[in-house]
């Protein structure tokens, strides 16, 4: 009946109607909900505005193109550059959310990756491959100790569990994530096989 975005809207509207009908939400609750929505929306639009200004500045200065040319002519191995970029994403996950990371870094990193040769891949294949890698590493950065943002959210929910235990509990998942990233880096066909098969 609906795609995921529409289904989320329908579900949120249905929950609001149900809350009003069952008496769980009155005028005060509606007012708090609207103010909370306004705060969240303003924050997201501020990030988008900042990213748009940054992109305009980058376009005027030609910094991404110059940086891509410098990296290409530096003689550094392409995989070393890629691992450095993925490492930056892991570190940024400690201080930014995923939307901000993607919006602020892709205009800089994307031209660098497109200018390098990875296993003889075409530009469209490199685009899909890098997009998948970047999104996965962004999410890994959000749960990476010591200050991954999602760790603090979990800590807030489980107040009786020491933070060190939460960080230790994440380690097996991080190990499997890094192994998965390694497979995707060295065997791009894993991420591109379905794309090619679907045409």
Backbone as JSON Lines, residues from 0, in Angstrom:
{"i":0,"aa":"X","n":[0.82,-1.22,0.0],"ca":[0.0,0.0,0.0],"c":[0.84,1.26,0.0]}
{"i":1,"aa":"X","n":[2.04,1.19,0.58],"ca":[2.84,2.4,0.72],"c":[4.31,2.04,0.75]}
{"i":2,"aa":"X","n":[5.15,2.98,0.34],"ca":[6.6,2.74,0.47],"c":[7.0,3.01,1.93]}
{"i":3,"aa":"X","n":[8.23,2.69,2.32],"ca":[8.61,2.83,3.74],"c":[8.42,4.24,4.31]}
{"i":4,"aa":"X","n":[8.72,5.28,3.52],"ca":[8.56,6.65,4.02],"c":[7.09,6.97,4.27]}
{"i":5,"aa":"X","n":[6.24,6.59,3.31],"ca":[4.8,6.84,3.48],"c":[4.25,6.01,4.64]}
{"i":6,"aa":"X","n":[4.72,4.77,4.78],"ca":[4.25,3.91,5.87],"c":[4.63,4.51,7.23]}
{"i":7,"aa":"X","n":[5.82,5.12,7.32],"ca":[6.22,5.77,8.57],"c":[5.3,6.94,8.89]}
{"i":8,"aa":"X","n":[4.93,7.71,7.87],"ca":[4.02,8.85,8.08],"c":[2.65,8.36,8.53]}
{"i":9,"aa":"X","n":[2.16,7.31,7.88],"ca":[0.85,6.74,8.25],"c":[0.89,6.22,9.69]}
{"i":10,"aa":"X","n":[1.98,5.53,10.03],"ca":[2.11,5.0,11.39],"c":[2.16,6.09,12.45]}
{"i":11,"aa":"X","n":[2.91,7.16,12.15],"ca":[3.0,8.28,13.1],"c":[1.65,8.96,13.27]}
{"i":12,"aa":"X","n":[0.93,9.17,12.15],"ca":[-0.4,9.8,12.23],"c":[-1.37,8.91,13.01]}
{"i":13,"aa":"X","n":[-1.31,7.6,12.74],"ca":[-2.21,6.67,13.45],"c":[-1.92,6.66,14.95]}
{"i":14,"aa":"X","n":[-0.64,6.71,15.32],"ca":[-0.28,6.76,16.75],"c":[-0.79,8.04,17.4]}
{"i":15,"aa":"X","n":[-0.69,9.16,16.67],"ca":[-1.21,10.43,17.2],"c":[-2.7,10.39,17.43]}
{"i":16,"aa":"X","n":[-3.44,9.85,16.46],"ca":[-4.9,9.73,16.6],"c":[-5.25,8.81,17.76]}
{"i":17,"aa":"X","n":[-4.57,7.69,17.87],"ca":[-4.82,6.74,18.95],"c":[-4.52,7.36,20.31]}
{"i":18,"aa":"X","n":[-3.44,8.14,20.4],"ca":[-3.09,8.8,21.66],"c":[-4.16,9.8,22.08]}
{"i":19,"aa":"X","n":[-4.72,10.52,21.12],"ca":[-5.78,11.48,21.44],"c":[-7.05,10.75,21.86]}
{"i":20,"aa":"X","n":[-7.42,9.7,21.16],"ca":[-8.66,8.97,21.44],"c":[-8.62,8.25,22.78]}
{"i":21,"aa":"X","n":[-7.47,7.7,23.14],"ca":[-7.38,6.96,24.41],"c":[-7.12,7.86,25.6]}
{"i":22,"aa":"X","n":[-6.92,9.15,25.35],"ca":[-6.73,10.09,26.46],"c":[-5.3,10.27,26.9]}
{"i":23,"aa":"X","n":[-4.37,9.64,26.18],"ca":[-2.96,9.75,26.56],"c":[-2.34,11.06,26.14]}
{"i":24,"aa":"X","n":[-3.0,11.79,25.22],"ca":[-2.42,13.04,24.75],"c":[-3.5,14.12,24.72]}
{"i":25,"aa":"X","n":[-3.2,15.19,25.42],"ca":[-4.08,16.35,25.41],"c":[-3.31,17.54,24.87]}
{"i":26,"aa":"X","n":[-3.81,18.74,25.07],"ca":[-3.21,19.91,24.46],"c":[-1.74,20.09,24.84]}
{"i":27,"aa":"X","n":[-1.4,19.84,26.13],"ca":[-0.01,19.97,26.57],"c":[0.91,19.01,25.81]}
{"i":28,"aa":"X","n":[0.44,17.75,25.65],"ca":[1.24,16.75,24.93],"c":[1.42,17.12,23.47]}
{"i":29,"aa":"X","n":[0.36,17.62,22.84],"ca":[0.45,18.04,21.43],"c":[1.44,19.19,21.29]}
{"i":30,"aa":"X","n":[1.35,20.15,22.24],"ca":[2.25,21.3,22.19],"c":[3.72,20.87,22.34]}
{"i":31,"aa":"X","n":[3.99,19.95,23.28],"ca":[5.37,19.46,23.47],"c":[5.85,18.71,22.23]}
{"i":32,"aa":"X","n":[4.96,17.93,21.61],"ca":[5.32,17.18,20.42],"c":[5.68,18.12,19.27]}
{"i":33,"aa":"X","n":[4.87,19.18,19.11],"ca":[5.13,20.13,18.02],"c":[6.44,20.88,18.24]}
{"i":34,"aa":"X","n":[6.71,21.26,19.51],"ca":[7.96,21.97,19.8],"c":[9.17,21.04,19.58]}
{"i":35,"aa":"X","n":[9.04,19.78,20.02],"ca":[10.12,18.81,19.79],"c":[10.38,18.58,18.3]}
{"i":36,"aa":"X","n":[9.29,18.51,17.53],"ca":[9.43,18.35,16.07],"c":[10.11,19.56,15.46]}
{"i":37,"aa":"X","n":[9.74,20.75,15.92],"ca":[10.35,21.98,15.39],"c":[11.84,22.03,15.71]}
{"i":38,"aa":"X","n":[12.23,21.61,16.92],"ca":[13.65,21.59,17.29],"c":[14.43,20.63,16.4]}
{"i":39,"aa":"X","n":[13.89,19.4,16.24],"ca":[14.59,18.4,15.42],"c":[14.7,18.85,13.97]}
{"i":40,"aa":"X","n":[13.62,19.41,13.44],"ca":[13.62,19.87,12.05],"c":[14.6,21.03,11.87]}
{"i":41,"aa":"X","n":[14.63,21.95,12.82],"ca":[15.56,23.09,12.73],"c":[17.01,22.6,12.75]}
{"i":42,"aa":"X","n":[17.3,21.6,13.58],"ca":[18.66,21.07,13.66],"c":[19.06,20.43,12.32]}
{"i":43,"aa":"X","n":[18.16,19.64,11.75],"ca":[18.47,18.97,10.47],"c":[18.67,20.01,9.37]}
{"i":44,"aa":"X","n":[17.8,21.04,9.33],"ca":[17.94,22.05,8.3],"c":[19.2,22.89,8.49]}
{"i":45,"aa":"X","n":[19.62,23.07,9.74],"ca":[20.87,23.8,9.99],"c":[22.06,23.02,9.45]}
{"i":46,"aa":"X","n":[22.05,21.69,9.65],"ca":[23.11,20.84,9.09],"c":[23.1,20.93,7.57]}
{"i":47,"aa":"X","n":[21.9,20.84,6.96],"ca":[21.79,20.92,5.5],"c":[22.26,22.27,4.98]}
{"i":48,"aa":"X","n":[21.9,23.34,5.69],"ca":[22.33,24.68,5.28],"c":[23.85,24.81,5.35]}
{"i":49,"aa":"X","n":[24.43,24.33,6.46],"ca":[25.89,24.37,6.59],"c":[26.59,23.57,5.52]}
{"i":50,"aa":"X","n":[26.05,22.37,5.2],"ca":[26.64,21.54,4.15],"c":[26.53,22.22,2.8]}
{"i":51,"aa":"X","n":[25.4,22.89,2.54],"ca":[25.22,23.59,1.27],"c":[26.22,24.74,1.14]}
{"i":52,"aa":"X","n":[26.42,25.49,2.23],"ca":[27.41,26.58,2.2],"c":[28.82,26.03,1.99]}
{"i":53,"aa":"X","n":[29.13,24.92,2.65],"ca":[30.44,24.31,2.48],"c":[30.64,23.87,1.03]}
{"i":54,"aa":"X","n":[29.62,23.23,0.46],"ca":[29.71,22.78,-0.93],"c":[29.91,23.95,-1.88]}
{"i":55,"aa":"X","n":[29.22,25.05,-1.62],"ca":[29.41,26.24,-2.47],"c":[30.84,26.77,-2.36]}
{"i":56,"aa":"X","n":[31.36,26.8,-1.13],"ca":[32.73,27.24,-0.93],"c":[33.73,26.32,-1.62]}
{"i":57,"aa":"X","n":[33.48,25.01,-1.53],"ca":[34.37,24.04,-2.18],"c":[34.33,24.19,-3.7]}
{"i":58,"aa":"X","n":[33.12,24.46,-4.23],"ca":[32.99,24.63,-5.68],"c":[33.74,25.89,-6.14]}
{"i":59,"aa":"X","n":[33.67,26.96,-5.36],"ca":[34.36,28.2,-5.74],"c":[35.88,28.06,-5.67]}
{"i":60,"aa":"X","n":[36.36,27.36,-4.65],"ca":[37.81,27.25,-4.48],"c":[38.42,26.11,-5.29]}
{"i":61,"aa":"X","n":[37.58,25.22,-5.83],"ca":[38.05,24.05,-6.58],"c":[38.92,23.13,-5.71]}
{"i":62,"aa":"X","n":[38.71,23.18,-4.38],"ca":[39.53,22.38,-3.47],"c":[39.41,20.87,-3.73]}
{"i":63,"aa":"X","n":[38.19,20.31,-3.91],"ca":[38.13,18.85,-4.15],"c":[38.88,18.41,-5.39]}
{"i":64,"aa":"X","n":[38.79,19.19,-6.46],"ca":[39.49,18.84,-7.7],"c":[41.0,18.9,-7.51]}
{"i":65,"aa":"X","n":[41.46,19.97,-6.86],"ca":[42.9,20.11,-6.61],"c":[43.41,18.99,-5.7]}
{"i":66,"aa":"X","n":[42.62,18.67,-4.68],"ca":[43.02,17.6,-3.75],"c":[43.06,16.26,-4.47]}
{"i":67,"aa":"X","n":[42.06,16.01,-5.32],"ca":[42.03,14.75,-6.07],"c":[43.24,14.64,-6.99]}
{"i":68,"aa":"X","n":[43.59,15.75,-7.65],"ca":[44.78,15.73,-8.53],"c":[46.05,15.51,-7.73]}
{"i":69,"aa":"X","n":[46.15,16.15,-6.56],"ca":[47.34,15.98,-5.72],"c":[47.49,14.53,-5.28]}
{"i":70,"aa":"X","n":[46.36,13.92,-4.83],"ca":[46.41,12.52,-4.38],"c":[46.78,11.6,-5.53]}
{"i":71,"aa":"X","n":[46.21,11.87,-6.72],"ca":[46.48,11.04,-7.89],"c":[47.94,11.11,-8.29]}
{"i":72,"aa":"X","n":[48.53,12.3,-8.2],"ca":[49.92,12.48,-8.62],"c":[50.93,12.2,-7.52]}
{"i":73,"aa":"X","n":[50.45,11.92,-6.3],"ca":[51.37,11.71,-5.18],"c":[52.04,10.35,-5.22]}
{"i":74,"aa":"X","n":[51.47,9.42,-5.97],"ca":[52.05,8.08,-6.05],"c":[51.65,7.18,-4.9]}
{"i":75,"aa":"X","n":[50.75,7.65,-4.02],"ca":[50.3,6.8,-2.92],"c":[49.45,5.66,-3.46]}
{"i":76,"aa":"X","n":[49.56,4.47,-2.89],"ca":[48.72,3.35,-3.35],"c":[47.24,3.69,-3.12]}
{"i":77,"aa":"X","n":[46.39,3.38,-4.11],"ca":[44.96,3.7,-3.96],"c":[44.32,3.1,-2.71]}
{"i":78,"aa":"X","n":[44.72,1.87,-2.36],"ca":[44.11,1.24,-1.17],"c":[44.52,1.96,0.11]}
{"i":79,"aa":"X","n":[45.73,2.51,0.15],"ca":[46.16,3.29,1.32],"c":[45.29,4.53,1.47]}
{"i":80,"aa":"X","n":[45.01,5.2,0.36],"ca":[44.14,6.39,0.38],"c":[42.74,6.0,0.85]}
{"i":81,"aa":"X","n":[42.23,4.88,0.33],"ca":[40.88,4.44,0.71],"c":[40.81,4.12,2.2]}
{"i":82,"aa":"X","n":[41.81,3.41,2.72],"ca":[41.79,3.07,4.15],"c":[41.93,4.32,5.02]}
{"i":83,"aa":"X","n":[42.68,5.32,4.54],"ca":[42.78,6.58,5.29],"c":[41.41,7.27,5.33]}
{"i":84,"aa":"X","n":[40.69,7.26,4.22],"ca":[39.35,7.87,4.17],"c":[38.41,7.13,5.11]}
{"i":85,"aa":"X","n":[38.45,5.8,5.08],"ca":[37.57,5.02,5.95],"c":[37.92,5.26,7.42]}
{"i":86,"aa":"X","n":[39.22,5.42,7.72],"ca":[39.63,5.74,9.08],"c":[39.11,7.09,9.55]}
{"i":87,"aa":"X","n":[39.1,8.07,8.65],"ca":[38.55,9.39,8.99],"c":[37.08,9.27,9.35]}
{"i":88,"aa":"X","n":[36.34,8.45,8.6],"ca":[34.92,8.26,8.91],"c":[34.72,7.65,10.3]}
{"i":89,"aa":"X","n":[35.56,6.69,10.64],"ca":[35.45,6.07,11.98],"c":[35.69,7.12,13.06]}
{"i":90,"aa":"X","n":[36.7,7.98,12.87],"ca":[36.99,9.02,13.86],"c":[35.88,10.06,13.92]}
{"i":91,"aa":"X","n":[35.34,10.45,12.78],"ca":[34.27,11.45,12.77],"c":[33.0,10.93,13.45]}
{"i":92,"aa":"X","n":[32.82,9.61,13.45],"ca":[31.64,9.05,14.12],"c":[31.6,9.35,15.6]}
{"i":93,"aa":"X","n":[32.74,9.72,16.16],"ca":[32.8,10.06,17.59],"c":[32.23,11.45,17.86]}
{"i":94,"aa":"X","n":[32.17,12.31,16.85],"ca":[31.77,13.69,17.11],"c":[30.61,14.17,16.24]}
{"i":95,"aa":"X","n":[30.2,13.4,15.24],"ca":[29.12,13.83,14.32],"c":[28.11,12.72,14.14]}
{"i":96,"aa":"X","n":[26.92,13.1,13.72],"ca":[25.95,12.08,13.33],"c":[26.16,11.74,11.86]}
{"i":97,"aa":"X","n":[25.49,10.67,11.4],"ca":[25.75,10.14,10.06],"c":[25.39,11.14,8.96]}
{"i":98,"aa":"X","n":[24.28,11.87,9.11],"ca":[23.87,12.82,8.07],"c":[24.93,13.9,7.88]}
{"i":99,"aa":"X","n":[25.41,14.47,8.99],"ca":[26.43,15.52,8.9],"c":[27.72,14.98,8.28]}
{"i":100,"aa":"X","n":[28.11,13.77,8.68],"ca":[29.34,13.2,8.13],"c":[29.26,13.05,6.61]}
{"i":101,"aa":"X","n":[28.16,12.47,6.15],"ca":[28.01,12.24,4.71],"c":[27.98,13.56,3.95]}
{"i":102,"aa":"X","n":[27.17,14.51,4.43],"ca":[27.02,15.76,3.7],"c":[28.31,16.58,3.66]}
{"i":103,"aa":"X","n":[29.11,16.51,4.72],"ca":[30.31,17.34,4.79],"c":[31.54,16.71,4.14]}
{"i":104,"aa":"X","n":[31.57,15.38,4.05],"ca":[32.81,14.74,3.58],"c":[32.73,14.21,2.15]}
{"i":105,"aa":"X","n":[31.57,13.8,1.71],"ca":[31.47,13.21,0.37],"c":[31.94,14.18,-0.73]}
{"i":106,"aa":"X","n":[31.6,15.48,-0.66],"ca":[32.1,16.38,-1.72],"c":[33.63,16.45,-1.79]}
{"i":107,"aa":"X","n":[34.32,16.12,-0.69],"ca":[35.79,16.15,-0.69],"c":[36.36,14.78,-1.08]}
{"i":108,"aa":"X","n":[35.82,13.71,-0.48],"ca":[36.38,12.38,-0.69],"c":[35.98,11.76,-2.03]}
{"i":109,"aa":"X","n":[34.79,12.04,-2.51],"ca":[34.3,11.39,-3.73],"c":[35.22,11.65,-4.94]}
{"i":110,"aa":"X","n":[35.6,12.93,-5.22],"ca":[36.51,13.14,-6.36],"c":[37.86,12.44,-6.2]}
{"i":111,"aa":"X","n":[38.33,12.34,-4.95],"ca":[39.61,11.64,-4.72],"c":[39.51,10.18,-5.12]}
{"i":112,"aa":"X","n":[38.42,9.52,-4.68],"ca":[38.25,8.1,-4.97],"c":[38.03,7.88,-6.47]}
{"i":113,"aa":"X","n":[37.26,8.77,-7.1],"ca":[36.99,8.61,-8.53],"c":[38.24,8.79,-9.38]}
{"i":114,"aa":"X","n":[39.22,9.55,-8.87],"ca":[40.45,9.79,-9.63],"c":[41.47,8.67,-9.51]}
{"i":115,"aa":"X","n":[41.22,7.69,-8.65],"ca":[42.17,6.59,-8.45],"c":[41.67,5.32,-9.12]}
{"i":116,"aa":"X","n":[42.59,4.41,-9.38],"ca":[42.23,3.15,-10.03],"c":[42.14,2.05,-8.98]}
{"i":117,"aa":"X","n":[40.95,1.49,-8.84],"ca":[40.73,0.37,-7.92],"c":[40.3,-0.85,-8.73]}
{"i":118,"aa":"X","n":[41.21,-1.77,-8.9],"ca":[40.92,-3.05,-9.56],"c":[40.33,-2.87,-10.96]}
{"i":119,"aa":"X","n":[40.65,-1.75,-11.63],"ca":[40.16,-1.51,-12.98],"c":[38.67,-1.24,-13.09]}
{"i":120,"aa":"X","n":[38.03,-0.81,-11.99],"ca":[36.59,-0.56,-12.0],"c":[36.24,0.69,-12.79]}
{"i":121,"aa":"X","n":[35.04,0.68,-13.37],"ca":[34.54,1.88,-14.06],"c":[34.07,2.89,-13.03]}
{"i":122,"aa":"X","n":[33.84,4.14,-13.46],"ca":[33.4,5.2,-12.55],"c":[32.05,4.87,-11.91]}
{"i":123,"aa":"X","n":[31.03,4.38,-12.66],"ca":[29.76,4.03,-11.99],"c":[29.94,2.93,-10.93]}
{"i":124,"aa":"X","n":[30.78,1.93,-11.24],"ca":[31.01,0.86,-10.27],"c":[31.71,1.41,-9.02]}
{"i":125,"aa":"X","n":[32.71,2.29,-9.23],"ca":[33.41,2.88,-8.09],"c":[32.45,3.72,-7.24]}
{"i":126,"aa":"X","n":[31.52,4.41,-7.9],"ca":[30.56,5.24,-7.16],"c":[29.71,4.4,-6.22]}
{"i":127,"aa":"X","n":[29.16,3.3,-6.75],"ca":[28.32,2.42,-5.92],"c":[29.15,1.8,-4.81]}
{"i":128,"aa":"X","n":[30.32,1.3,-5.17],"ca":[31.21,0.63,-4.22],"c":[31.61,1.57,-3.09]}
{"i":129,"aa":"X","n":[32.05,2.78,-3.43],"ca":[32.46,3.75,-2.41],"c":[31.27,4.18,-1.56]}
{"i":130,"aa":"X","n":[30.1,4.36,-2.18],"ca":[28.91,4.74,-1.42],"c":[28.56,3.7,-0.36]}
{"i":131,"aa":"X","n":[28.62,2.43,-0.74],"ca":[28.32,1.35,0.22],"c":[29.36,1.33,1.34]}
{"i":132,"aa":"X","n":[30.64,1.43,0.97],"ca":[31.7,1.43,1.99],"c":[31.55,2.61,2.95]}
{"i":133,"aa":"X","n":[31.3,3.81,2.38],"ca":[31.2,5.0,3.23],"c":[30.04,4.89,4.21]}
{"i":134,"aa":"X","n":[28.89,4.45,3.72],"ca":[27.73,4.33,4.62],"c":[27.98,3.31,5.73]}
{"i":135,"aa":"X","n":[28.62,2.2,5.38],"ca":[28.89,1.18,6.41],"c":[29.87,1.7,7.46]}
{"i":136,"aa":"X","n":[30.93,2.38,7.01],"ca":[31.94,2.86,7.97],"c":[31.39,4.01,8.81]}
{"i":137,"aa":"X","n":[30.5,4.82,8.24],"ca":[29.85,5.89,9.02],"c":[29.09,5.27,10.19]}
{"i":138,"aa":"X","n":[28.34,4.21,9.93],"ca":[27.58,3.57,11.0],"c":[28.5,2.89,12.01]}
{"i":139,"aa":"X","n":[29.61,2.33,11.54],"ca":[30.58,1.72,12.46],"c":[31.16,2.8,13.37]}
{"i":140,"aa":"X","n":[31.46,3.97,12.81],"ca":[32.02,5.06,13.6],"c":[31.11,5.49,14.74]}
{"i":141,"aa":"X","n":[29.8,5.34,14.55],"ca":[28.84,5.77,15.58],"c":[28.81,4.83,16.79]}
{"i":142,"aa":"X","n":[29.34,3.61,16.63],"ca":[29.35,2.67,17.77],"c":[30.77,2.32,18.21]}
{"i":143,"aa":"X","n":[31.75,3.04,17.69],"ca":[33.15,2.72,17.99],"c":[33.57,3.35,19.32]}
{"i":144,"aa":"X","n":[34.07,2.55,20.28],"ca":[34.59,3.14,21.51],"c":[35.8,4.01,21.21]}
{"i":145,"aa":"X","n":[36.18,4.97,22.0],"ca":[35.6,5.23,23.32],"c":[34.42,6.19,23.31]}
{"i":146,"aa":"X","n":[34.23,6.97,22.24],"ca":[33.18,7.98,22.31],"c":[32.22,7.92,21.12]}
{"i":147,"aa":"X","n":[31.92,6.73,20.61],"ca":[30.9,6.6,19.58],"c":[29.56,7.1,20.1]}
{"i":148,"aa":"X","n":[28.86,7.89,19.31],"ca":[27.64,8.54,19.81],"c":[26.57,7.54,20.26]}
{"i":149,"aa":"X","n":[26.42,6.44,19.51],"ca":[25.38,5.48,19.87],"c":[25.67,4.76,21.18]}
{"i":150,"aa":"X","n":[26.95,4.69,21.56],"ca":[27.28,4.08,22.86],"c":[26.69,4.9,24.0]}
{"i":151,"aa":"X","n":[26.68,6.21,23.86],"ca":[26.12,7.06,24.91],"c":[24.6,6.93,24.96]}
{"i":152,"aa":"X","n":[23.99,6.71,23.81],"ca":[22.53,6.5,23.79],"c":[22.19,5.2,24.52]}
{"i":153,"aa":"X","n":[22.96,4.14,24.25],"ca":[22.74,2.85,24.94],"c":[22.97,3.02,26.43]}
{"i":154,"aa":"X","n":[24.02,3.78,26.78],"ca":[24.34,3.99,28.19],"c":[23.2,4.71,28.9]}
{"i":155,"aa":"X","n":[22.56,5.63,28.19],"ca":[21.44,6.36,28.79],"c":[20.26,5.43,29.07]}
{"i":156,"aa":"X","n":[20.06,4.44,28.17],"ca":[18.95,3.5,28.35],"c":[19.27,2.47,29.44]}
{"i":157,"aa":"X","n":[20.52,2.02,29.49],"ca":[20.91,1.0,30.48],"c":[21.79,1.66,31.53]}
{"i":158,"aa":"X","n":[21.15,2.41,32.42],"ca":[21.91,3.2,33.4],"c":[22.66,2.34,34.42]}
{"i":159,"aa":"X","n":[22.17,1.13,34.66],"ca":[22.8,0.29,35.68],"c":[24.03,-0.47,35.15]}
{"i":160,"aa":"X","n":[24.29,-0.38,33.84],"ca":[25.44,-1.08,33.25],"c":[26.6,-0.09,33.12]}
{"i":161,"aa":"X","n":[27.79,-0.43,33.64],"ca":[28.94,0.48,33.52],"c":[29.3,0.7,32.04]}
{"i":162,"aa":"X","n":[29.8,1.89,31.76],"ca":[30.13,2.24,30.37],"c":[31.17,1.29,29.78]}
{"i":163,"aa":"X","n":[32.14,0.87,30.59],"ca":[33.2,-0.02,30.11],"c":[32.6,-1.34,29.64]}
{"i":164,"aa":"X","n":[31.54,-1.8,30.32],"ca":[30.88,-3.05,29.9],"c":[30.18,-2.86,28.56]}
{"i":165,"aa":"X","n":[29.56,-1.69,28.37],"ca":[28.91,-1.4,27.09],"c":[29.94,-1.41,25.97]}
{"i":166,"aa":"X","n":[31.1,-0.77,26.21],"ca":[32.15,-0.73,25.2],"c":[32.69,-2.12,24.9]}
{"i":167,"aa":"X","n":[32.86,-2.94,25.94],"ca":[33.34,-4.31,25.72],"c":[32.31,-5.13,24.94]}
{"i":168,"aa":"X","n":[31.04,-4.91,25.22],"ca":[29.99,-5.66,24.54],"c":[29.91,-5.37,23.04]}
{"i":169,"aa":"X","n":[30.4,-4.2,22.64],"ca":[30.36,-3.81,21.23],"c":[31.51,-4.45,20.44]}
{"i":170,"aa":"X","n":[32.58,-4.83,21.12],"ca":[33.8,-5.28,20.43],"c":[33.6,-6.44,19.45]}
{"i":171,"aa":"X","n":[32.88,-7.51,19.8],"ca":[32.69,-8.6,18.82],"c":[31.98,-8.12,17.55]}
{"i":172,"aa":"X","n":[31.02,-7.21,17.72],"ca":[30.31,-6.67,16.56],"c":[31.24,-5.83,15.69]}
{"i":173,"aa":"X","n":[32.11,-5.03,16.35],"ca":[33.07,-4.22,15.6],"c":[34.05,-5.1,14.83]}
{"i":174,"aa":"X","n":[34.49,-6.19,15.46],"ca":[35.43,-7.09,14.79],"c":[34.79,-7.67,13.53]}
{"i":175,"aa":"X","n":[33.53,-8.11,13.65],"ca":[32.86,-8.66,12.47],"c":[32.62,-7.59,11.42]}
{"i":176,"aa":"X","n":[32.36,-6.36,11.85],"ca":[32.16,-5.26,10.9],"c":[33.44,-4.96,10.12]}
{"i":177,"aa":"X","n":[34.57,-4.94,10.81],"ca":[35.84,-4.65,10.13],"c":[36.22,-5.78,9.16]}
{"i":178,"aa":"X","n":[35.9,-7.02,9.53],"ca":[36.14,-8.14,8.6],"c":[35.27,-7.98,7.36]}
{"i":179,"aa":"X","n":[34.02,-7.59,7.57],"ca":[33.09,-7.37,6.44],"c":[33.6,-6.25,5.54]}
{"i":180,"aa":"X","n":[34.09,-5.15,6.15],"ca":[34.63,-4.04,5.36],"c":[35.83,-4.52,4.54]}
{"i":181,"aa":"X","n":[36.68,-5.34,5.15],"ca":[37.84,-5.87,4.43],"c":[37.42,-6.68,3.21]}
{"i":182,"aa":"X","n":[36.42,-7.54,3.38],"ca":[35.91,-8.32,2.25],"c":[35.38,-7.42,1.14]}
{"i":183,"aa":"X","n":[34.63,-6.38,1.53],"ca":[34.05,-5.48,0.52],"c":[35.12,-4.65,-0.19]}
{"i":184,"aa":"X","n":[36.19,-4.31,0.53],"ca":[37.26,-3.54,-0.1],"c":[38.02,-4.4,-1.12]}
{"i":185,"aa":"X","n":[38.39,-5.61,-0.71],"ca":[39.24,-6.44,-1.56],"c":[38.46,-7.27,-2.58]}
{"i":186,"aa":"X","n":[37.16,-7.41,-2.37],"ca":[36.31,-8.15,-3.32],"c":[35.09,-7.3,-3.67]}
{"i":187,"aa":"X","n":[35.27,-6.27,-4.51],"ca":[34.15,-5.35,-4.83],"c":[32.95,-6.05,-5.45]}
{"i":188,"aa":"X","n":[33.16,-7.23,-6.05],"ca":[32.05,-7.94,-6.68],"c":[30.95,-8.27,-5.68]}
{"i":189,"aa":"X","n":[31.3,-8.36,-4.4],"ca":[30.28,-8.65,-3.37],"c":[29.23,-7.55,-3.36]}
{"i":190,"aa":"X","n":[29.67,-6.3,-3.43],"ca":[28.72,-5.18,-3.39],"c":[28.17,-4.83,-4.76]}
{"i":191,"aa":"X","n":[28.85,-5.26,-5.83],"ca":[28.41,-4.87,-7.18],"c":[27.68,-5.99,-7.92]}
{"i":192,"aa":"X","n":[27.76,-7.23,-7.4],"ca":[27.17,-8.36,-8.11],"c":[25.69,-8.19,-8.35]}
{"i":193,"aa":"X","n":[24.95,-7.82,-7.31],"ca":[23.5,-7.67,-7.44],"c":[23.16,-6.51,-8.37]}
{"i":194,"aa":"X","n":[23.95,-5.42,-8.31],"ca":[23.71,-4.27,-9.18],"c":[23.85,-4.67,-10.65]}
{"i":195,"aa":"X","n":[24.92,-5.43,-10.94],"ca":[25.14,-5.87,-12.32],"c":[24.06,-6.88,-12.75]}
{"i":196,"aa":"X","n":[23.69,-7.76,-11.83],"ca":[22.68,-8.78,-12.17],"c":[21.33,-8.15,-12.47]}
{"i":197,"aa":"X","n":[20.98,-7.08,-11.7],"ca":[19.69,-6.41,-11.92],"c":[19.75,-5.51,-13.15]}
{"i":198,"aa":"X","n":[20.94,-5.25,-13.66],"ca":[21.07,-4.44,-14.89],"c":[20.99,-2.97,-14.62]}
